[in-house]
Amino acid sequence: MPHNRPTLDPEHRTVPMDYVDGDTSDVVRGLRYELAVICRERSIPSRYITPYVSRWGHGFVIQGADYRDDQRHVILWTRRGHWQRFPLKAGTAEYRALMDLGAYADLFQSIEQEFPPGSVTAELAATLGQILQLWAAAKGDGKNVLDLRPVDEIVAARLNAFVKAWAEANKDGDDAP
């Protein structure tokens, strides 16, 4: 039986489908559990199930990699039961993430300077900043999922007092303009 698996880990941790050049209509897309069934049937490691994003939505694909230093292509599993190598469009060869965390950090620092500590705006910005740090750490570790327990702890620690105070203040004043 021919070897039908890529030999290395996927190079792109999130597949930028809008930047894939070529007809991707034959690429297998779906929910994680649907792709897990395909991976089991084809002896493909489940770590090859990779999230994708596009202007039309998001989901999961099965991504492989045979080219360790090749950032100009992405290899995806197709409905025909084999791997297909797609080039990335020009200008996306160094694709890593759809967001520049440095720019976000600058924004949060600016908010911190303009709004007093303890204000709702400052706390919302700090909360989002911490959640993005968790996201970046998970992405850096090659994980496609984020543990929600730390997110819950961050949100609760930073925002519960504001939500309770707001609810208390609006409990009796529902009819007020």
Secondary structure as UniProt FT lines:
FT   STRAND          15..16
FT   HELIX           17..19
FT   TURN            25..26
FT   STRAND          29..30
FT   HELIX           32..42
FT   HELIX           46..48
FT   STRAND          49..54
FT   TURN            55..56
FT   STRAND          57..65
FT   TURN            68..69
FT   STRAND          73..78
FT   TURN            79..80
FT   STRAND          83..88
FT   TURN            90..91
FT   TURN            93..94
FT   HELIX           101..114
FT   TURN            117..118
FT   HELIX           120..140
FT   TURN            141..142
FT   HELIX           148..171
FT   TURN            174..175
//
